[in-house]
């Protein structure tokens, strides 16, 4: 495992470079937490691409993520480098249609065309 | 472990002007909670900032692991 500084830099790079980054417990194939599942499902329903990062392998991932984002809980969803929220906010935005608006605004109106899911390792 | 009543006290202290405040123990196990909160302090704030204020009020039980899962629903009063 990398040093704390390297870890933080890698997390920051993922947040800034991935269209939609989902920091979660588990991965999209095997979700380990109800809130992570709700965030993932909201993104799927909106037709969003998802780049998932599992925070469970090392407690330092979660610490560095929260230090960067100022958000204390997991999951965390970033669109175009910006924190949009955890499970509750993303689910609410999905229900009101704001999530699709946000995705179209940040990624372009054709964002559904590249809606692949992938899992990144740190 | 935490109790819904104890969390409610923390939220009442942080949001004495709340128009609606509810804390539910979702599973009865003392670690999965649903918070519903409406207060004029949330007027004009983004959902992110509204949730941040709830997290601030519950910082200690979140930090020490007493809360395993927290669901939050917030709104202003306008």
N, CA and C atoms of all chains as a GROMACS GRO file, in nm:
protein
  600
    1UNK      N    1   0.085  -0.121   0.000
    1UNK     CA    2   0.000   0.000   0.000
    1UNK      C    3   0.088   0.125   0.000
    2UNK      N    4   0.044   0.225  -0.070
    2UNK     CA    5   0.122   0.346  -0.087
    2UNK      C    6   0.122   0.430   0.040
    3UNK      N    7   0.204   0.529   0.047
    3UNK     CA    8   0.205   0.618   0.162
    3UNK      C    9   0.079   0.704   0.160
    4UNK      N   10   0.053   0.768   0.272
    4UNK     CA   11  -0.066   0.852   0.285
    4UNK      C   12  -0.070   0.962   0.179
    5UNK      N   13   0.045   1.026   0.156
    5UNK     CA   14   0.049   1.134   0.058
    5UNK      C   15   0.018   1.084  -0.081
    6UNK      N   16   0.076   0.971  -0.117
    6UNK     CA   17   0.050   0.912  -0.248
    6UNK      C   18  -0.096   0.871  -0.261
    7UNK      N   19  -0.149   0.816  -0.153
    7UNK     CA   20  -0.289   0.772  -0.153
    7UNK      C   21  -0.380   0.892  -0.175
    8UNK      N   22  -0.355   0.999  -0.104
    8UNK     CA   23  -0.440   1.118  -0.120
    8UNK      C   24  -0.430   1.174  -0.262
    9UNK      N   25  -0.309   1.174  -0.316
    9UNK     CA   26  -0.290   1.224  -0.452
    9UNK      C   27  -0.365   1.137  -0.553
   10UNK      N   28  -0.364   1.006  -0.531
   10UNK     CA   29  -0.432   0.913  -0.623
   10UNK      C   30  -0.584   0.933  -0.614
   11UNK      N   31  -0.637   0.950  -0.493
   11UNK     CA   32  -0.780   0.973  -0.477
   11UNK      C   33  -0.820   1.104  -0.545
   12UNK      N   34  -0.738   1.206  -0.526
   12UNK     CA   35  -0.764   1.336  -0.586
   12UNK      C   36  -0.764   1.327  -0.738
   13UNK      N   37  -0.670   1.249  -0.791
   13UNK     CA   38  -0.662   1.230  -0.936
   13UNK      C   39  -0.788   1.162  -0.990
   14UNK      N   40  -0.836   1.061  -0.918
   14UNK     CA   41  -0.959   0.990  -0.960
   14UNK      C   42  -1.077   1.087  -0.958
   15UNK      N   43  -1.090   1.164  -0.851
   15UNK     CA   44  -1.201   1.259  -0.840
   15UNK      C   45  -1.200   1.356  -0.958
   16UNK      N   46  -1.080   1.405  -0.992
   16UNK     CA   47  -1.071   1.508  -1.096
   16UNK      C   48  -1.080   1.452  -1.236
   17UNK      N   49  -1.035   1.327  -1.257
   17UNK     CA   50  -1.027   1.277  -1.394
   17UNK      C   51  -1.145   1.189  -1.435
   18UNK      N   52  -1.214   1.126  -1.340
   18UNK     CA   53  -1.324   1.038  -1.377
   18UNK      C   54  -1.452   1.120  -1.395
   19UNK      N   55  -1.530   1.089  -1.500
   19UNK     CA   56  -1.655   1.163  -1.520
   19UNK      C   57  -1.746   1.153  -1.398
   20UNK      N   58  -1.764   1.029  -1.349
   20UNK     CA   59  -1.844   1.007  -1.228
   20UNK      C   60  -1.769   0.908  -1.140
   21UNK      N   61  -1.726   0.953  -1.023
   21UNK     CA   62  -1.653   0.865  -0.930
   21UNK      C   63  -1.745   0.833  -0.813
   22UNK      N   64  -1.753   0.705  -0.782
   22UNK     CA   65  -1.834   0.658  -0.669
   22UNK      C   66  -1.741   0.587  -0.570
   23UNK      N   67  -1.720   0.647  -0.455
   23UNK     CA   68  -1.645   0.582  -0.348
   23UNK      C   69  -1.745   0.508  -0.262
   24UNK      N   70  -1.725   0.378  -0.251
   24UNK     CA   71  -1.830   0.293  -0.193
   24UNK      C   72  -1.768   0.181  -0.109
   25UNK      N   73  -1.856   0.109  -0.039
   25UNK     CA   74  -1.813  -0.011   0.032
   25UNK      C   75  -1.846  -0.130  -0.057
   26UNK      N   76  -1.742  -0.200  -0.100
   26UNK     CA   77  -1.759  -0.308  -0.196
   26UNK      C   78  -1.738  -0.255  -0.337
   27UNK      N   79  -1.790  -0.329  -0.435
   27UNK     CA   80  -1.781  -0.284  -0.574
   27UNK      C   81  -1.915  -0.309  -0.641
   28UNK      N   82  -1.935  -0.259  -0.764
   28UNK     CA   83  -2.068  -0.271  -0.825
   28UNK      C   84  -2.119  -0.415  -0.838
   29UNK      N   85  -2.027  -0.511  -0.846
   29UNK     CA   86  -2.069  -0.651  -0.856
   29UNK      C   87  -2.104  -0.708  -0.719
   30UNK      N   88  -2.045  -0.653  -0.615
   30UNK     CA   89  -2.066  -0.707  -0.482
   30UNK      C   90  -2.068  -0.592  -0.382
   31UNK      N   91  -2.186  -0.531  -0.365
   31UNK     CA   92  -2.200  -0.413  -0.280
   31UNK      C   93  -2.210  -0.457  -0.134
   32UNK      N   94  -2.135  -0.389  -0.047
   32UNK     CA   95  -2.126  -0.434   0.093
   32UNK      C   96  -2.203  -0.345   0.189
   33UNK      N   97  -2.289  -0.256   0.139
   33UNK     CA   98  -2.354  -0.162   0.229
   33UNK      C   99  -2.479  -0.107   0.162
   34UNK      N  100  -2.585  -0.092   0.240
   34UNK     CA  101  -2.712  -0.045   0.185
   34UNK      C  102  -2.705   0.094   0.124
   35UNK      N  103  -2.631   0.184   0.188
   35UNK     CA  104  -2.621   0.319   0.134
   35UNK      C  105  -2.542   0.322   0.004
   36UNK      N  106  -2.436   0.242  -0.004
   36UNK     CA  107  -2.360   0.234  -0.129
   36UNK      C  108  -2.449   0.179  -0.240
   37UNK      N  109  -2.532   0.083  -0.206
   37UNK     CA  110  -2.623   0.025  -0.303
   37UNK      C  111  -2.724   0.128  -0.354
   38UNK      N  112  -2.777   0.211  -0.264
   38UNK     CA  113  -2.874   0.313  -0.306
   38UNK      C  114  -2.811   0.416  -0.399
   39UNK      N  115  -2.687   0.455  -0.368
   39UNK     CA  116  -2.618   0.552  -0.454
   39UNK      C  117  -2.592   0.492  -0.592
   40UNK      N  118  -2.546   0.368  -0.594
   40UNK     CA  119  -2.518   0.301  -0.722
   40UNK      C  120  -2.645   0.287  -0.806
   41UNK      N  121  -2.754   0.245  -0.742
   41UNK     CA  122  -2.879   0.226  -0.816
   41UNK      C  123  -2.930   0.358  -0.873
   42UNK      N  124  -2.917   0.466  -0.798
   42UNK     CA  125  -2.962   0.597  -0.848
   42UNK      C  126  -2.881   0.636  -0.972
   43UNK      N  127  -2.749   0.610  -0.968
   43UNK     CA  128  -2.664   0.642  -1.084
   43UNK      C  129  -2.701   0.554  -1.203
   44UNK      N  130  -2.726   0.426  -1.177
   44UNK     CA  131  -2.765   0.335  -1.286
   44UNK      C  132  -2.895   0.380  -1.350
   45UNK      N  133  -2.991   0.416  -1.268
   45UNK     CA  134  -3.122   0.457  -1.321
   45UNK      C  135  -3.111   0.582  -1.405
   46UNK      N  136  -3.014   0.669  -1.371
   46UNK     CA  137  -2.995   0.792  -1.448
   46UNK      C  138  -2.912   0.766  -1.572
   47UNK      N  139  -2.866   0.641  -1.590
   47UNK     CA  140  -2.786   0.608  -1.708
   47UNK      C  141  -2.644   0.662  -1.702
   48UNK      N  142  -2.593   0.675  -1.580
   48UNK     CA  143  -2.463   0.738  -1.560
   48UNK      C  144  -2.348   0.640  -1.576
   49UNK      N  145  -2.234   0.687  -1.629
   49UNK     CA  146  -2.112   0.606  -1.616
   49UNK      C  147  -2.073   0.603  -1.468
   50UNK      N  148  -2.006   0.496  -1.427
   50UNK     CA  149  -1.964   0.484  -1.288
   50UNK      C  150  -1.821   0.432  -1.282
   51UNK      N  151  -1.734   0.507  -1.217
   51UNK     CA  152  -1.600   0.458  -1.184
   51UNK      C  153  -1.598   0.438  -1.034
   52UNK      N  154  -1.602   0.312  -0.992
   52UNK     CA  155  -1.618   0.281  -0.850
   52UNK      C  156  -1.484   0.255  -0.783
   53UNK      N  157  -1.473   0.302  -0.659
   53UNK     CA  158  -1.355   0.273  -0.577
   53UNK      C  159  -1.404   0.215  -0.445
   54UNK      N  160  -1.352   0.097  -0.411
   54UNK     CA  161  -1.388   0.033  -0.285
   54UNK      C  162  -1.301   0.092  -0.173
   55UNK      N  163  -1.366   0.142  -0.068
   55UNK     CA  164  -1.289   0.202   0.042
   55UNK      C  165  -1.253   0.099   0.150
   56UNK      N  166  -1.307  -0.021   0.139
   56UNK     CA  167  -1.291  -0.118   0.248
   56UNK      C  168  -1.151  -0.179   0.262
   57UNK      N  169  -1.072  -0.192   0.155
   57UNK     CA  170  -0.943  -0.262   0.173
   57UNK      C  171  -0.851  -0.197   0.275
   58UNK      N  172  -0.861  -0.065   0.294
   58UNK     CA  173  -0.770   0.004   0.386
   58UNK      C  174  -0.842   0.123   0.449
   59UNK      N  175  -0.849   0.132   0.582
   59UNK     CA  176  -0.917   0.245   0.648
   59UNK      C  177  -0.858   0.380   0.606
   60UNK      N  178  -0.732   0.380   0.561
   60UNK     CA  179  -0.668   0.506   0.520
   60UNK      C  180  -0.738   0.566   0.398
   61UNK      N  181  -0.799   0.483   0.314
   61UNK     CA  182  -0.867   0.534   0.194
   61UNK      C  183  -0.980   0.627   0.238
   62UNK      N  184  -1.058   0.579   0.333
   62UNK     CA  185  -1.171   0.657   0.380
   62UNK      C  186  -1.125   0.785   0.449
   63UNK      N  187  -1.021   0.774   0.530
   63UNK     CA  188  -0.968   0.892   0.599
   63UNK      C  189  -0.922   0.999   0.500
   64UNK      N  190  -0.847   0.957   0.400
   64UNK     CA  191  -0.793   1.052   0.303
   64UNK      C  192  -0.904   1.110   0.217
   65UNK      N  193  -1.001   1.026   0.181
   65UNK     CA  194  -1.115   1.073   0.102
   65UNK      C  195  -1.191   1.181   0.178
   66UNK      N  196  -1.223   1.155   0.305
   66UNK     CA  197  -1.299   1.251   0.384
   66UNK      C  198  -1.219   1.378   0.409
   67UNK      N  199  -1.086   1.364   0.423
   67UNK     CA  200  -1.002   1.483   0.441
   67UNK      C  201  -1.008   1.571   0.316
   68UNK      N  202  -1.013   1.508   0.199
   68UNK     CA  203  -1.019   1.583   0.073
   68UNK      C  204  -1.155   1.647   0.050
   69UNK      N  205  -1.260   1.571   0.080
   69UNK     CA  206  -1.395   1.615   0.042
   69UNK      C  207  -1.465   1.693   0.152
   70UNK      N  208  -1.422   1.675   0.277
   70UNK     CA  209  -1.494   1.736   0.388
   70UNK      C  210  -1.628   1.670   0.415
   71UNK      N  211  -1.644   1.547   0.367
   71UNK     CA  212  -1.770   1.474   0.385
   71UNK      C  213  -1.739   1.350   0.467
   72UNK      N  214  -1.809   1.330   0.581
   72UNK     CA  215  -1.762   1.228   0.676
   72UNK      C  216  -1.802   1.084   0.645
   73UNK      N  217  -1.900   1.064   0.558
   73UNK     CA  218  -1.953   0.928   0.541
   73UNK      C  219  -1.929   0.875   0.400
   74UNK      N  220  -1.947   0.746   0.384
   74UNK     CA  221  -1.938   0.676   0.255
   74UNK      C  222  -2.075   0.616   0.228
   75UNK      N  223  -2.129   0.619   0.107
   75UNK     CA  224  -2.064   0.655  -0.019
   75UNK      C  225  -2.050   0.805  -0.041
   76UNK      N  226  -1.966   0.838  -0.140
   76UNK     CA  227  -1.952   0.975  -0.188
   76UNK      C  228  -1.952   0.970  -0.341
   77UNK      N  229  -2.031   1.060  -0.400
   77UNK     CA  230  -2.042   1.064  -0.547
   77UNK      C  231  -1.989   1.198  -0.598
   78UNK      N  232  -1.898   1.189  -0.694
   78UNK     CA  233  -1.840   1.308  -0.757
   78UNK      C  234  -1.877   1.308  -0.904
   79UNK      N  235  -1.927   1.420  -0.952
   79UNK     CA  236  -1.957   1.434  -1.095
   79UNK      C  237  -1.871   1.549  -1.148
   80UNK      N  238  -1.791   1.518  -1.250
   80UNK     CA  239  -1.702   1.621  -1.306
   80UNK      C  240  -1.613   1.684  -1.201
   81UNK      N  241  -1.566   1.604  -1.106
   81UNK     CA  242  -1.474   1.653  -1.004
   81UNK      C  243  -1.538   1.718  -0.883
   82UNK      N  244  -1.671   1.727  -0.884
   82UNK     CA  245  -1.742   1.798  -0.777
   82UNK      C  246  -1.825   1.700  -0.693
   83UNK      N  247  -1.812   1.712  -0.561
   83UNK     CA  248  -1.895   1.629  -0.473
   83UNK      C  249  -2.042   1.668  -0.489
   84UNK      N  250  -2.126   1.570  -0.522
   84UNK     CA  251  -2.270   1.603  -0.528
   84UNK      C  252  -2.344   1.546  -0.407
   85UNK      N  253  -2.287   1.449  -0.338
   85UNK     CA  254  -2.350   1.403  -0.216
   85UNK      C  255  -2.327   1.257  -0.185
   86UNK      N  256  -2.395   1.212  -0.080
   86UNK     CA  257  -2.396   1.072  -0.042
   86UNK      C  258  -2.523   1.006  -0.094
   87UNK      N  259  -2.558   0.892  -0.037
   87UNK     CA  260  -2.671   0.814  -0.087
   87UNK      C  261  -2.803   0.893  -0.086
   88UNK      N  262  -2.829   0.964   0.022
   88UNK     CA  263  -2.959   1.032   0.034
   88UNK      C  264  -2.976   1.141  -0.071
   89UNK      N  265  -2.873   1.223  -0.086
   89UNK     CA  266  -2.882   1.334  -0.181
   89UNK      C  267  -2.890   1.282  -0.324
   90UNK      N  268  -2.807   1.183  -0.356
   90UNK     CA  269  -2.806   1.129  -0.493
   90UNK      C  270  -2.940   1.062  -0.524
   91UNK      N  271  -2.994   0.991  -0.426
   91UNK     CA  272  -3.125   0.928  -0.447
   91UNK      C  273  -3.235   1.034  -0.466
   92UNK      N  274  -3.232   1.137  -0.382
   92UNK     CA  275  -3.330   1.245  -0.396
   92UNK      C  276  -3.318   1.315  -0.531
   93UNK      N  277  -3.193   1.340  -0.573
   93UNK     CA  278  -3.170   1.404  -0.702
   93UNK      C  279  -3.219   1.315  -0.816
   94UNK      N  280  -3.205   1.183  -0.798
   94UNK     CA  281  -3.256   1.089  -0.898
   94UNK      C  282  -3.407   1.097  -0.909
   95UNK      N  283  -3.472   1.106  -0.793
   95UNK     CA  284  -3.620   1.109  -0.792
   95UNK      C  285  -3.674   1.237  -0.855
   96UNK      N  286  -3.604   1.349  -0.838
   96UNK     CA  287  -3.655   1.476  -0.888
   96UNK      C  288  -3.609   1.507  -1.030
   97UNK      N  289  -3.517   1.423  -1.084
   97UNK     CA  290  -3.465   1.449  -1.217
   97UNK      C  291  -3.342   1.538  -1.218
   98UNK      N  292  -3.303   1.589  -1.101
   98UNK     CA  293  -3.185   1.677  -1.093
   98UNK      C  294  -3.056   1.603  -1.126
   99UNK      N  295  -3.054   1.473  -1.097
   99UNK     CA  296  -2.931   1.397  -1.123
   99UNK      C  297  -2.903   1.391  -1.273
  100UNK      N  298  -3.006   1.362  -1.351
  100UNK     CA  299  -2.988   1.358  -1.496
  100UNK      C  300  -2.946   1.495  -1.550
  101UNK      N  301  -3.007   1.600  -1.495
  101UNK     CA  302  -2.969   1.737  -1.536
  101UNK      C  303  -2.823   1.764  -1.507
  102UNK      N  304  -2.782   1.724  -1.386
  102UNK     CA  305  -2.643   1.747  -1.344
  102UNK      C  306  -2.545   1.672  -1.435
  103UNK      N  307  -2.580   1.546  -1.466
  103UNK     CA  308  -2.494   1.464  -1.552
  103UNK      C  309  -2.484   1.526  -1.692
  104UNK      N  310  -2.597   1.570  -1.745
  104UNK     CA  311  -2.598   1.629  -1.879
  104UNK      C  312  -2.517   1.758  -1.882
  105UNK      N  313  -2.529   1.834  -1.774
  105UNK     CA  314  -2.458   1.961  -1.766
  105UNK      C  315  -2.306   1.939  -1.755
  106UNK      N  316  -2.267   1.840  -1.674
  106UNK     CA  317  -2.124   1.818  -1.650
  106UNK      C  318  -2.057   1.736  -1.760
  107UNK      N  319  -2.131   1.640  -1.816
  107UNK     CA  320  -2.069   1.544  -1.909
  107UNK      C  321  -2.116   1.561  -2.053
  108UNK      N  322  -2.216   1.643  -2.073
  108UNK     CA  323  -2.273   1.660  -2.207
  108UNK      C  324  -2.402   1.582  -2.220
  109UNK      N  325  -2.491   1.624  -2.310
  109UNK     CA  326  -2.625   1.563  -2.321
  109UNK      C  327  -2.622   1.415  -2.361
  110UNK      N  328  -2.512   1.371  -2.423
  110UNK     CA  329  -2.505   1.231  -2.467
  110UNK      C  330  -2.434   1.141  -2.367
  111UNK      N  331  -2.437   1.181  -2.239
  111UNK     CA  332  -2.358   1.107  -2.140
  111UNK      C  333  -2.396   0.960  -2.130
  112UNK      N  334  -2.520   0.926  -2.165
  112UNK     CA  335  -2.562   0.786  -2.154
  112UNK      C  336  -2.486   0.693  -2.249
  113UNK      N  337  -2.432   0.751  -2.359
  113UNK     CA  338  -2.361   0.670  -2.458
  113UNK      C  339  -2.234   0.608  -2.402
  114UNK      N  340  -2.180   0.668  -2.296
  114UNK     CA  341  -2.055   0.613  -2.241
  114UNK      C  342  -2.077   0.560  -2.100
  115UNK      N  343  -2.198   0.509  -2.076
  115UNK     CA  344  -2.237   0.472  -1.939
  115UNK      C  345  -2.183   0.336  -1.897
  116UNK      N  346  -2.052   0.319  -1.902
  116UNK     CA  347  -1.993   0.193  -1.857
  116UNK      C  348  -1.966   0.198  -1.707
  117UNK      N  349  -1.964   0.080  -1.647
  117UNK     CA  350  -1.927   0.070  -1.506
  117UNK      C  351  -1.790   0.008  -1.497
  118UNK      N  352  -1.704   0.069  -1.418
  118UNK     CA  353  -1.575   0.004  -1.395
  118UNK      C  354  -1.531   0.024  -1.251
  119UNK      N  355  -1.443  -0.062  -1.208
  119UNK     CA  356  -1.392  -0.056  -1.072
  119UNK      C  357  -1.244  -0.021  -1.078
  120UNK      N  358  -1.206   0.081  -1.002
  120UNK     CA  359  -1.067   0.124  -0.999
  120UNK      C  360  -1.002   0.075  -0.871
  121UNK      N  361  -0.875   0.040  -0.880
  121UNK     CA  362  -0.803   0.004  -0.758
  121UNK      C  363  -0.700   0.111  -0.728
  122UNK      N  364  -0.676   0.131  -0.601
  122UNK     CA  365  -0.583   0.237  -0.559
  122UNK      C  366  -0.441   0.182  -0.547
  123UNK      N  367  -2.315   0.173   1.949
  123UNK     CA  368  -2.457   0.181   1.985
  123UNK      C  369  -2.494   0.324   2.025
  124UNK      N  370  -2.613   0.364   1.980
  124UNK     CA  371  -2.666   0.494   2.020
  124UNK      C  372  -2.817   0.474   2.033
  125UNK      N  373  -2.885   0.574   2.089
  125UNK     CA  374  -3.030   0.564   2.091
  125UNK      C  375  -3.086   0.679   2.010
  126UNK      N  376  -3.203   0.655   1.951
  126UNK     CA  377  -3.268   0.761   1.873
  126UNK      C  378  -3.290   0.884   1.961
  127UNK      N  379  -3.326   0.860   2.088
  127UNK     CA  380  -3.352   0.973   2.180
  127UNK      C  381  -3.225   1.055   2.203
  128UNK      N  382  -3.112   0.988   2.218
  128UNK     CA  383  -2.986   1.060   2.242
  128UNK      C  384  -2.946   1.142   2.119
  129UNK      N  385  -2.966   1.086   2.000
  129UNK     CA  386  -2.933   1.160   1.879
  129UNK      C  387  -3.027   1.280   1.863
  130UNK      N  388  -3.152   1.258   1.902
  130UNK     CA  389  -3.249   1.367   1.891
  130UNK      C  390  -3.209   1.484   1.981
  131UNK      N  391  -3.157   1.454   2.100
  131UNK     CA  392  -3.112   1.560   2.191
  131UNK      C  393  -3.001   1.641   2.126
  132UNK      N  394  -2.904   1.572   2.063
  132UNK     CA  395  -2.794   1.642   1.996
  132UNK      C  396  -2.849   1.734   1.886
  133UNK      N  397  -2.947   1.685   1.812
  133UNK     CA  398  -3.003   1.764   1.701
  133UNK      C  399  -3.087   1.881   1.754
  134UNK      N  400  -3.158   1.857   1.864
  134UNK     CA  401  -3.237   1.966   1.925
  134UNK      C  402  -3.146   2.078   1.975
  135UNK      N  403  -3.030   2.039   2.029
  135UNK     CA  404  -2.934   2.141   2.075
  135UNK      C  405  -2.878   2.220   1.957
  136UNK      N  406  -2.853   2.151   1.847
  136UNK     CA  407  -2.794   2.218   1.730
  136UNK      C  408  -2.897   2.298   1.651
  137UNK      N  409  -3.023   2.250   1.653
  137UNK     CA  410  -3.130   2.315   1.575
  137UNK      C  411  -3.250   2.345   1.665
  138UNK      N  412  -3.235   2.440   1.759
  138UNK     CA  413  -3.344   2.467   1.854
  138UNK      C  414  -3.470   2.520   1.786
  139UNK      N  415  -3.456   2.571   1.663
  139UNK     CA  416  -3.572   2.628   1.594
  139UNK      C  417  -3.632   2.531   1.493
  140UNK      N  418  -3.600   2.402   1.502
  140UNK     CA  419  -3.649   2.306   1.403
  140UNK      C  420  -3.802   2.305   1.397
  141UNK      N  421  -3.856   2.307   1.275
  141UNK     CA  422  -4.000   2.299   1.256
  141UNK      C  423  -4.046   2.153   1.258
  142UNK      N  424  -3.954   2.064   1.219
  142UNK     CA  425  -3.982   1.921   1.223
  142UNK      C  426  -3.852   1.850   1.254
  143UNK      N  427  -3.858   1.757   1.348
  143UNK     CA  428  -3.736   1.682   1.381
  143UNK      C  429  -3.775   1.541   1.423
  144UNK      N  430  -3.727   1.445   1.349
  144UNK     CA  431  -3.755   1.306   1.383
  144UNK      C  432  -3.630   1.221   1.369
  145UNK      N  433  -3.610   1.130   1.464
  145UNK     CA  434  -3.501   1.033   1.453
  145UNK      C  435  -3.562   0.895   1.474
  146UNK      N  436  -3.539   0.809   1.376
  146UNK     CA  437  -3.595   0.674   1.384
  146UNK      C  438  -3.481   0.573   1.383
  147UNK      N  439  -3.491   0.477   1.472
  147UNK     CA  440  -3.398   0.363   1.472
  147UNK      C  441  -3.455   0.263   1.372
  148UNK      N  442  -3.395   0.255   1.252
  148UNK     CA  443  -3.457   0.182   1.141
  148UNK      C  444  -3.464   0.032   1.163
  149UNK      N  445  -3.368  -0.022   1.238
  149UNK     CA  446  -3.364  -0.167   1.253
  149UNK      C  447  -3.389  -0.211   1.397
  150UNK      N  448  -3.392  -0.113   1.490
  150UNK     CA  449  -3.406  -0.149   1.631
  150UNK      C  450  -3.274  -0.192   1.693
  151UNK      N  451  -3.167  -0.187   1.612
  151UNK     CA  452  -3.037  -0.235   1.660
  151UNK      C  453  -2.948  -0.126   1.717
  152UNK      N  454  -2.998  -0.001   1.714
  152UNK     CA  455  -2.920   0.107   1.774
  152UNK      C  456  -2.801   0.153   1.691
  153UNK      N  457  -2.802   0.125   1.560
  153UNK     CA  458  -2.692   0.177   1.478
  153UNK      C  459  -2.732   0.220   1.336
  154UNK      N  460  -2.857   0.196   1.297
  154UNK     CA  461  -2.905   0.243   1.166
  154UNK      C  462  -3.017   0.345   1.190
  155UNK      N  463  -2.991   0.470   1.153
  155UNK     CA  464  -3.086   0.575   1.188
  155UNK      C  465  -3.134   0.654   1.066
  156UNK      N  466  -3.257   0.700   1.074
  156UNK     CA  467  -3.313   0.793   0.976
  156UNK      C  468  -3.342   0.925   1.047
  157UNK      N  469  -3.285   1.033   0.997
  157UNK     CA  470  -3.311   1.166   1.051
  157UNK      C  471  -3.395   1.244   0.951
  158UNK      N  472  -3.502   1.305   0.999
  158UNK     CA  473  -3.582   1.397   0.917
  158UNK      C  474  -3.579   1.532   0.988
  159UNK      N  475  -3.539   1.636   0.917
  159UNK     CA  476  -3.520   1.765   0.982
  159UNK      C  477  -3.559   1.879   0.889
  160UNK      N  478  -3.648   1.964   0.938
  160UNK     CA  479  -3.684   2.087   0.867
  160UNK      C  480  -3.658   2.204   0.960
  161UNK      N  481  -3.583   2.301   0.913
  161UNK     CA  482  -3.554   2.418   0.995
  161UNK      C  483  -3.533   2.540   0.905
  162UNK      N  484  -3.569   2.658   0.954
  162UNK     CA  485  -3.547   2.779   0.873
  162UNK      C  486  -3.399   2.802   0.844
  163UNK      N  487  -3.310   2.743   0.927
  163UNK     CA  488  -3.167   2.758   0.901
  163UNK      C  489  -3.126   2.698   0.767
  164UNK      N  490  -3.207   2.606   0.715
  164UNK     CA  491  -3.173   2.541   0.587
  164UNK      C  492  -3.221   2.623   0.468
  165UNK      N  493  -3.301   2.726   0.493
  165UNK     CA  494  -3.352   2.804   0.382
  165UNK      C  495  -3.237   2.862   0.300
  166UNK      N  496  -3.240   2.838   0.170
  166UNK     CA  497  -3.137   2.893   0.083
  166UNK      C  498  -3.007   2.813   0.078
  167UNK      N  499  -2.995   2.708   0.160
  167UNK     CA  500  -2.875   2.625   0.157
  167UNK      C  501  -2.892   2.508   0.061
  168UNK      N  502  -2.782   2.465  -0.003
  168UNK     CA  503  -2.786   2.346  -0.086
  168UNK      C  504  -2.807   2.224   0.002
  169UNK      N  505  -2.850   2.114  -0.058
  169UNK     CA  506  -2.866   1.990   0.020
  169UNK      C  507  -2.733   1.949   0.082
  170UNK      N  508  -2.624   1.969   0.005
  170UNK     CA  509  -2.491   1.935   0.059
  170UNK      C  510  -2.466   2.009   0.190
  171UNK      N  511  -2.493   2.138   0.190
  171UNK     CA  512  -2.466   2.216   0.311
  171UNK      C  513  -2.564   2.182   0.423
  172UNK      N  514  -2.688   2.151   0.387
  172UNK     CA  515  -2.785   2.108   0.489
  172UNK      C  516  -2.736   1.980   0.557
  173UNK      N  517  -2.691   1.884   0.475
  173UNK     CA  518  -2.645   1.758   0.532
  173UNK      C  519  -2.517   1.777   0.613
  174UNK      N  520  -2.430   1.869   0.567
  174UNK     CA  521  -2.307   1.895   0.642
  174UNK      C  522  -2.340   1.942   0.783
  175UNK      N  523  -2.443   2.027   0.798
  175UNK     CA  524  -2.480   2.077   0.930
  175UNK      C  525  -2.532   1.963   1.019
  176UNK      N  526  -2.603   1.868   0.959
  176UNK     CA  527  -2.649   1.752   1.036
  176UNK      C  528  -2.530   1.667   1.079
  177UNK      N  529  -2.436   1.646   0.986
  177UNK     CA  530  -2.316   1.569   1.020
  177UNK      C  531  -2.239   1.638   1.132
  178UNK      N  532  -2.231   1.773   1.126
  178UNK     CA  533  -2.160   1.846   1.232
  178UNK      C  534  -2.225   1.821   1.367
  179UNK      N  535  -2.358   1.824   1.370
  179UNK     CA  536  -2.430   1.805   1.496
  179UNK      C  537  -2.410   1.664   1.552
  180UNK      N  538  -2.390   1.568   1.463
  180UNK     CA  539  -2.376   1.428   1.504
  180UNK      C  540  -2.231   1.380   1.489
  181UNK      N  541  -2.137   1.474   1.494
  181UNK     CA  542  -1.996   1.441   1.466
  181UNK      C  543  -1.943   1.333   1.562
  182UNK      N  544  -1.977   1.345   1.690
  182UNK     CA  545  -1.919   1.251   1.786
  182UNK      C  546  -1.969   1.107   1.763
  183UNK      N  547  -2.102   1.084   1.760
  183UNK     CA  548  -2.144   0.945   1.734
  183UNK      C  549  -2.104   0.893   1.596
  184UNK      N  550  -2.083   0.981   1.499
  184UNK     CA  551  -2.032   0.935   1.369
  184UNK      C  552  -1.885   0.895   1.381
  185UNK      N  553  -1.809   0.977   1.457
  185UNK     CA  554  -1.666   0.952   1.469
  185UNK      C  555  -1.638   0.824   1.548
  186UNK      N  556  -1.713   0.803   1.657
  186UNK     CA  557  -1.680   0.689   1.744
  186UNK      C  558  -1.747   0.558   1.701
  187UNK      N  559  -1.818   0.564   1.587
  187UNK     CA  560  -1.873   0.440   1.533
  187UNK      C  561  -2.009   0.400   1.591
  188UNK      N  562  -2.067   0.484   1.678
  188UNK     CA  563  -2.198   0.451   1.736
  188UNK      C  564  -2.306   0.446   1.626
  189UNK      N  565  -2.289   0.532   1.524
  189UNK     CA  566  -2.381   0.529   1.410
  189UNK      C  567  -2.314   0.453   1.298
  190UNK      N  568  -2.373   0.343   1.260
  190UNK     CA  569  -2.318   0.266   1.149
  190UNK      C  570  -2.372   0.316   1.016
  191UNK      N  571  -2.501   0.347   1.013
  191UNK     CA  572  -2.562   0.398   0.890
  191UNK      C  573  -2.659   0.509   0.925
  192UNK      N  574  -2.645   0.620   0.853
  192UNK     CA  575  -2.730   0.736   0.878
  192UNK      C  576  -2.799   0.776   0.749
  193UNK      N  577  -2.931   0.785   0.754
  193UNK     CA  578  -3.005   0.840   0.640
  193UNK      C  579  -3.058   0.976   0.682
  194UNK      N  580  -3.048   1.072   0.592
  194UNK     CA  581  -3.085   1.210   0.625
  194UNK      C  582  -3.180   1.263   0.520
  195UNK      N  583  -3.289   1.324   0.567
  195UNK     CA  584  -3.377   1.398   0.476
  195UNK      C  585  -3.399   1.535   0.536
  196UNK      N  586  -3.360   1.638   0.462
  196UNK     CA  587  -3.366   1.773   0.516
  196UNK      C  588  -3.445   1.864   0.424
  197UNK      N  589  -3.498   1.972   0.481
  197UNK     CA  590  -3.560   2.077   0.399
  197UNK      C  591  -3.565   2.206   0.480
  198UNK      N  592  -3.574   2.316   0.406
  198UNK     CA  593  -3.597   2.444   0.470
  198UNK      C  594  -3.745   2.457   0.503
  199UNK      N  595  -3.785   2.574   0.544
  199UNK     CA  596  -3.925   2.593   0.584
  199UNK      C  597  -3.997   2.689   0.491
  200UNK      N  598  -3.932   2.729   0.382
  200UNK     CA  599  -3.998   2.822   0.289
  200UNK      C  600  -4.065   2.745   0.177
   0.00000   0.00000   0.00000
